[in-house]
Amino acid sequence: MDEWKYQPAGDQGLDPHASLRSLKREAGLVATVTQTAWRVVVRAYLRGYHRLRVDGVEHIPAKPPFVMIANHSSHLDVLALGAALPWRLRRHAFPIAAGDVFFETPVVSAFSAMMLNALPMWRKRCGSHAMQELRDRLIGDPAIYLLFPEGKRSRDGTMSPFKPGLGMMIAGAPVPVVPCWIEGAFHAFRPETKLPKPRPISLRIGPPLNFADLANDRAGWETIAARLEAAVGALRDVRR
């Protein structure tokens, strides 16, 4: 029998605010309880208020690591992606959120970390070191990342070109990427509105793609971005 190997938490020694903003943050008992309660409430809210419909759940991998991506036009998008995951996988899921929006103040950081279980991506200093840290956690944990390759919310509901940053996390690694298309979230909660409206939301999930054969370089990253943009766009054009 293998001996137990104890390792300190990745965020050990950090002050509370720094721990919330750390890419190595680990959930304790309080965070686990609050996140579980939050997921129950969110699932009920999406089903009841937005009549959330999810198609293609069979395409979700059975275990991590993997990445779920989608178009981005509303703050409801990440809630819809998370709600599509089976319960046994949700504790492994980390939305990748803009650090300058969701981790600037202690209060907002606490909500993002303790409820959403989000990890920050600092858009103004998102260099190779930060992407490598995210890659290491994705594969080493293993984890599930929920992210939006456009890099920002659409202001008119249309999808913008995908940025190649995601490729730095997955190129050359055996990590499936699951493309998704979210319909209706823009009309339910536009960026300029303060409260969501009771509009229906649907989520279409496509077959996962794997980029283990691509080099982890600029050409590989751009190829990944192009293929994923095409895959998400194809789901947009699906007609029921």
C-alpha positions, 0 to 999 in steps of 0.5 A: 500500500502506498504511504500517505503523502501530505503536502501543504495547501498551495495558498498556505501562508497567504493573507486572506485577500491574496489567497482568494486571488491566488491561482493555487487557491484550495477550497476549505470546508466553508468554501465547499459548503457555500459553493454547494449551496450556491450551485443548488440555488443557481440550478433552480434559478436557471431552470425556473426563471430561464427555463434552461435547456441543455442538449448534448450532455453526452459529450461532457467527458467522464472525468477531468481534466477538460475545458468547456468553452462558449460564446460570451454575451452575458454574466449568465453564461458561466452559470449556464455552463456550470449547471450543465455539469453532472454533480460529481464533476462540479467541485472540480470546475473553475470558471476563469474570470477577469481579475480586473472585474471579479477580484479587485476588491475583497468583497467581490473577490470573496464572492467570486472565490467562495461562491463561483469558485472562479480563478482570476485571469489578469487581462492586462498582464496575462503573460506566459507565466500566468498561462503556465500556472493555469495549465499546471493546475488544469493538468495537475489537479486535475481540474475543469475550466469554464472559459470564454475565448473571446476575452470579453462579453459581446455588446451586441450579441454577436461572437467576436474572434477567439483569442489564442491564449487558450492554446497556451494552456492546452496545446500539446496536452491530452486535455479535451476542449468541449465547445458550447453555444449559449442561446438567449443569455444576451436577451435575458441579461444584456451587459447594460442592464442591472437585472436579468429578465425571464427569457429562455436560455439554451445550451448546446454542447458539441463533441470534444476536440483534442489538441495533443498533437499540436506544438505549444507555440504561436502557430499551434495556439492560433490553429486551436483558436481557429478550430474552436471558433469554427466548432462553436460557430457550427453549434450556433447554426444548428437548428432544432 
